[in-house]
Amino acid sequence: QAQHPGTGAMIVRLDPGGGVVIASHKPREPFIPASTQKLITSAGALATLGPDFRFPTRLYTSAGARLRGGTLKGPIYMQGGGDPVLATGAYARAELGGRATLLARLARPLKKRGIRQVNGPIVADESIFDARRTGRGWLPHYTLYSPPLTGLPTNQAHAGNGQGAYSPDPPRASGQRLRAAMKGVGVGHRGDVRTGRTPKQGRLLARALSPRLRIIARTMNHSSDNHIAETLLKGVGAHSGGRGTSAGGAGTISSRLRSLGILAAGDRIVDGSGLSRENRVSAASLARLIATADRDRAWGRALISSLPRGGEGTLVRRFRGSARKRVRAKTGYINGVSTLAGRVVSRRGDRYAFALMMNDADISGAQATQNRIVALLAAGVADR
């Protein structure tokens, strides 16, 4: 401990009568959480919006548009709802495990309405969020780890059907992909693709709903997807009656988790992904989050099941033997930070919430220590 002062830890055995602290070190001192921040984003989103919440994307036309002979004369407005997994079929299969909102779901209802041709612009509306493309407090090179943020992302703001170059204009790219999806179902288009706002008196043509939030949280936590996390943060702000900004979402999540007795006064929520080095969370707060989720049958169950087991996702190379399937946890790593928090079930069935926060340059040593602690808990060394 003297050689590694930047360490906080708490381990709680989740007994039927309440949690029992098994071990702790600087449990209430806030540390940089790195991607264990996604536990807070997930819990806040699930507890605020509900595990079955679905993000809507809508198509409108203007009040003055007319449909004659299969041709719609007027604009189409593609109104973003902050859906982080709106995608082409190719991207959904390659990058999202098929758990996505396919653009074809927006295009097919047009054909069902008898529309075979649209003569007018496609207007991409990202106004549910602010125009900021990055998270708060990011170092400049951290943009390499998350595509630009928008209220209307498709393919997570990547330029193609796989992860690679970012789109220089994400909302307009979404409009262009909608046009391709329309063509794919037999609806032609004549006009340009631009950005703008949906008029208040627009007429609804189609709506596509995202997978349930519990599924999106699982997709995010298994791969530690920064773009989904940041989009969720803004989405919580937008869909809970506040503003679609990082600050708005952070404020809503902070208030919700404090009302549940999870976050403490010294915790600071700045972004959704944990890329920001301005985030501060204590081991006690993360352990309380896991312990609270373990008791909760609604959002808590969805949170725990969203975490990868040993050998899955970001834990694919961690935990062997009996611990492998007994742990569900979220990793965290940025320069000088290695964290791990989650739940482990021992051979006898005792459950433990743990949070291990290492703000230390020795990343490999930190991870080895984390692995040993979890393996000991899985083996039952602290069982009743």
C-alpha positions in Angstrom: 0.0 0.0 0.0 2.8 2.4 0.7 4.3 1.8 -2.7 0.9 2.2 -4.4 -0.9 5.0 -2.7 -3.4 5.6 -5.5 -5.5 2.6 -4.7 -9.0 2.3 -3.3 -10.8 -0.9 -2.7 -14.0 -2.3 -1.1 -15.3 -5.8 -0.9 -18.8 -6.5 0.5 -20.4 -9.9 1.1 -24.0 -9.7 0.2 -25.6 -11.5 3.1 -29.4 -11.9 3.2 -29.6 -9.5 6.2 -27.5 -6.8 4.5 -24.0 -6.2 3.2 -21.0 -7.1 5.3 -17.7 -5.3 4.5 -15.0 -7.9 4.2 -12.1 -5.7 3.2 -11.5 -2.1 2.3 -8.7 0.4 1.7 -9.3 4.1 1.2 -12.9 3.2 0.3 -14.3 6.7 0.4 -11.5 8.4 -1.4 -12.6 9.3 -5.0 -10.4 8.0 -7.8 -10.4 8.2 -11.6 -12.7 5.3 -12.6 -11.8 4.9 -16.3 -14.4 2.6 -18.0 -15.9 1.5 -14.7 -17.7 4.8 -15.2 -20.0 2.8 -17.6 -21.4 1.1 -14.5 -22.7 4.5 -13.4 -23.9 5.4 -16.9 -25.7 2.1 -17.2 -27.2 2.2 -13.7 -28.3 5.8 -14.1 -29.9 5.2 -17.5 -31.7 2.0 -16.5 -32.9 3.4 -13.2 -34.1 6.7 -14.9 -35.6 5.5 -18.2 -36.3 1.8 -17.3 -34.8 -1.4 -18.7 -37.5 -1.6 -21.5 -37.0 2.0 -22.7 -36.5 2.2 -26.5 -35.1 5.2 -28.4 -37.3 6.4 -31.3 -36.2 7.6 -34.7 -39.0 9.2 -36.7 -39.7 10.3 -40.3 -42.0 13.2 -41.0 -43.1 15.2 -44.0 -44.4 18.8 -44.1 -48.0 19.6 -43.7 -48.1 20.8 -47.3 -46.6 17.7 -48.9 -48.8 15.8 -51.3 -48.9 12.1 -52.4 -50.1 11.6 -55.9 -49.7 8.5 -58.0 -47.2 7.0 -55.6 -45.0 10.2 -55.6 -44.6 12.2 -52.4 -43.9 15.8 -53.4 -42.3 17.4 -50.3 -39.5 17.0 -47.9 -38.8 14.1 -45.5 -37.4 14.9 -42.1 -35.4 12.3 -40.3 -35.7 13.2 -36.7 -33.1 11.6 -34.4 -33.9 10.4 -31.0 -30.4 9.6 -29.8 -30.5 6.0 -30.8 -26.9 4.7 -30.3 -27.4 1.6 -32.4 -29.2 2.9 -35.5 -27.4 1.1 -38.3 -27.3 -0.5 -41.7 -27.7 -4.2 -41.8 -24.0 -4.7 -42.7 -22.8 -2.6 -39.8 -25.2 -4.2 -37.4 -24.0 -7.7 -38.3 -20.3 -6.8 -38.2 -20.1 -4.5 -35.2 -23.2 -4.8 -33.0 -23.9 -8.6 -33.0 -27.2 -7.9 -34.9 -28.6 -6.0 -31.9 -29.4 -2.8 -33.7 -32.2 -0.6 -35.1 -32.1 -1.3 -38.9 -32.6 1.6 -41.2 -34.9 -0.5 -43.3 -37.5 -0.3 -40.4 -37.8 3.4 -41.3 -37.9 2.8 -45.1 -40.5 0.0 -45.3 -43.4 2.0 -43.8 -43.0 4.5 -46.7 -43.7 1.8 -49.2 -46.6 0.5 -47.2 -48.1 4.0 -47.4 -48.0 3.7 -51.2 -45.0 5.9 -51.6 -42.7 4.8 -54.5 -40.9 8.1 -55.1 -40.0 11.1 -52.9 -39.4 14.4 -54.7 -37.9 16.7 -52.1 -35.0 17.0 -49.8 -34.1 14.5 -47.0 -33.5 16.7 -43.9 -31.5 15.1 -41.1 -32.4 16.5 -37.7 -29.9 15.9 -34.8 -31.3 18.7 -32.6 -32.3 16.4 -29.7 -28.7 16.8 -28.6 -26.4 19.8 -28.5 -23.7 20.2 -31.2 -20.7 19.1 -29.1 -19.0 16.1 -30.8 -16.7 15.1 -27.9 -17.1 14.3 -24.2 -16.2 16.8 -21.5 -12.7 16.8 -20.1 -11.2 14.5 -22.8 -7.5 14.7 -23.8 -7.2 15.6 -27.5 -6.1 12.1 -28.6 -9.1 10.5 -26.8 -11.2 11.3 -29.8 -9.5 8.2 -31.4 -11.5 6.1 -29.0 -15.0 7.5 -29.7 -16.6 8.7 -33.0 -18.2 12.2 -33.0 -21.4 12.5 -31.0 -24.7 13.4 -32.5 -28.4 13.0 -31.8 -28.8 11.2 -35.2 -25.9 8.6 -35.4 -25.9 5.8 -37.9 -23.2 3.1 -37.8 -22.0 4.9 -34.7 -20.9 7.8 -36.8 -18.4 5.7 -38.8 -18.0 6.5 -42.5 -18.5 3.0 -43.8 -20.2 -0.3 -42.8 -17.4 -1.2 -40.3 -15.4 0.6 -37.7 -12.7 2.8 -39.2 -12.7 6.3 -40.4 -15.3 8.7 -38.8 -17.9 10.5 -40.8 -17.1 14.2 -41.3 -20.8 15.0 -41.1 -22.6 12.3 -39.0 -26.3 13.6 -39.4 -25.9 14.1 -43.1 -24.4 10.7 -43.5 -27.5 9.3 -41.7 -29.7 11.0 -44.3 -27.7 9.5 -47.1 -28.0 6.1 -45.5 -31.7 6.5 -45.2 -31.9 7.3 -48.9 -30.0 4.1 -49.6 -32.4 2.1 -47.4 -35.3 3.6 -49.2 -33.8 2.5 -52.5 -33.4 -0.9 -51.1 -37.1 -1.3 -50.5 -38.1 0.2 -53.8 -38.6 3.9 -52.9 -36.8 6.3 -55.1 -35.6 9.8 -54.2 -35.0 13.0 -56.1 -33.5 15.8 -54.1 -30.6 16.7 -51.9 -29.7 15.6 -48.4 -29.2 18.3 -45.8 -29.3 19.0 -42.1 -32.0 21.0 -40.4 -35.0 20.8 -38.0 -38.3 19.1 -38.2 -41.2 21.5 -38.3 -43.7 21.4 -35.3 -46.6 20.8 -37.7 -44.9 17.9 -39.5 -46.9 14.7 -40.4 -45.5 11.4 -39.1 -44.7 8.9 -41.8 -42.7 6.2 -39.9 -41.1 5.4 -36.6 -38.4 2.9 -35.7 -37.7 1.9 -32.1 -34.3 0.8 -30.8 -33.7 -2.5 -28.9 -34.6 -2.3 -25.3 -32.2 -0.3 -23.1 -31.2 -3.5 -21.2 -29.9 -4.9 -24.6 -28.1 -1.7 -25.4 -26.5 -1.7 -22.0 -25.2 -5.2 -22.6 -23.8 -4.3 -26.0 -22.0 -1.3 -24.4 -20.6 -3.1 -21.4 -19.4 -6.2 -23.1 -17.2 -4.3 -25.5 -16.8 -1.2 -23.3 -18.2 0.9 -26.2 -17.4 4.6 -25.6 -19.7 6.0 -28.3 -22.8 4.2 -26.9 -21.9 5.4 -23.4 -21.6 9.0 -24.4 -24.8 8.8 -26.5 -26.7 7.2 -23.6 -25.5 10.0 -21.2 -27.0 12.7 -23.5 -30.0 10.5 -24.1 -30.8 10.3 -20.4 -30.8 14.1 -20.3 -32.9 14.5 -23.4 -35.5 11.8 -22.5 -35.9 12.6 -18.8 -37.2 16.1 -19.4 -33.9 17.9 -19.3 -31.4 18.8 -22.0 -29.6 16.5 -24.5 -26.1 17.5 -23.2 -23.4 15.6 -21.4 -23.9 18.0 -18.4 -27.6 17.5 -18.5 -27.3 13.7 -18.5 -24.6 13.7 -15.9 -26.8 15.9 -13.6 -29.8 13.6 -14.0 -27.8 10.4 -13.4 -26.0 11.9 -10.4 -29.3 13.0 -8.8 -31.0 9.6 -9.4 -28.1 7.6 -8.0 -27.8 9.9 -5.0 -31.5 9.4 -4.3 -30.8 5.7 -4.2 -28.0 6.2 -1.7 -25.3 5.1 -4.2 -23.2 8.1 -5.0 -21.5 10.3 -2.3 -20.7 14.0 -2.1 -17.1 13.5 -3.4 -18.1 11.6 -6.5 -18.0 13.6 -9.8 -19.7 12.5 -13.0 -18.4 14.3 -16.1 -18.8 12.0 -19.0 -20.5 8.6 -19.8 -17.6 6.5 -21.0 -14.9 7.2 -18.4 -12.5 8.7 -20.9 -12.5 12.0 -19.0 -9.8 12.3 -16.4 -12.1 14.7 -14.5 -14.4 11.8 -13.3 -14.1 10.9 -9.7 -15.7 7.9 -8.0 -14.9 6.0 -4.8 -14.6 2.3 -4.3 -17.4 2.5 -1.7 -19.8 4.1 -4.2 -19.1 1.5 -6.9 -19.5 -1.3 -4.4 -22.8 0.2 -3.2 -23.9 0.4 -6.8 -23.3 -3.3 -7.3 -24.9 -4.2 -4.0 -28.0 -2.1 -4.7 -28.3 -3.6 -8.2 -28.0 -7.1 -6.7 -31.1 -6.4 -4.6 -33.1 -4.7 -7.3 -35.3 -6.9 -9.5 -35.9 -4.2 -12.2 -33.0 -2.0 -13.3 -30.5 -3.9 -11.1 -31.1 -7.2 -12.6 -30.6 -5.7 -16.1 -27.4 -4.0 -15.0 -25.8 -7.2 -13.6 -26.8 -9.2 -16.6 -25.3 -6.6 -18.9 -21.8 -7.2 -17.5 -19.5 -9.8 -19.2 -18.5 -12.9 -17.4 -14.9 -14.1 -17.2 -13.8 -15.1 -20.7 -16.3 -12.8 -22.4 -16.0 -9.3 -23.8 -13.4 -7.2 -22.1 -12.8 -10.1 -19.7 -11.9 -12.5 -22.5 -8.3 -13.0 -21.4 -9.0 -12.7 -17.7 -10.0 -15.2 -15.0 -9.5 -18.9 -15.4 -10.6 -22.0 -13.6 -13.6 -21.8 -11.3 -13.7 -18.0 -11.3 -14.3 -17.8 -15.0 -18.1 -18.1 -14.9 -18.6 -16.8 -11.4 -17.7 -13.2 -12.0 -19.5 -10.5 -13.9 -17.5 -7.2 -14.0 -16.6 -4.0 -15.8 -13.0 -3.2 -16.5 -11.5 0.2 -16.7 -8.2 1.4 -18.3 -6.7 4.7 -19.4 -3.2 5.9 -18.9 -2.1 5.3 -15.3 -5.5 3.9 -14.4 -6.7 0.2 -14.0 -10.0 -0.5 -12.3 -12.4 -3.4 -11.9 -15.8 -3.6 -10.3 -18.6 -6.1 -10.3 -20.1 -9.2 -8.6 -18.6 -12.6 -7.9 -20.4 -15.7 -6.6 -18.4 -18.2 -4.6 -18.5 -22.0 -5.0 -20.9 -22.2 -2.1 -23.1 -19.5 -3.5 -22.1 -16.5 -1.4 -22.2 -13.2 -3.4 -19.7 -10.4 -3.2 -19.7 -6.8 -4.6 -16.3 -5.5 -5.2 -14.6 -2.4 -6.5 -10.8 -2.2 -7.1 -9.6 1.2 -8.1 -5.9 1.4 -9.0 -4.7 4.9 -10.2 -1.2 3.5 -10.7 1.3 3.3 -13.5 1.8 -0.4 -12.9 -1.1 -1.6 -15.0 -0.1 -5.2 -15.4 0.6 -5.5 -11.6 -2.8 -3.9 -10.9 -4.6 -6.3 -13.1 -2.8 -9.3 -11.6 -3.8 -8.1 -8.2 -7.4 -7.7 -9.2 -7.5 -11.2 -10.7 -6.1 -12.8 -7.6 -8.6 -11.0 -5.3 -11.5 -12.1 -7.5 -10.2 -15.7 -7.7 -9.9 -15.9 -3.9 -13.5 -14.6 -3.5 -14.7 -17.2 -6.1 -12.9 -19.9 -4.1 -14.8 -19.0 -1.0 -12.1 -17.7 1.3 -14.4 -15.1 2.8 -17.6 -17.2 2.9 -19.7 -17.3 6.0 
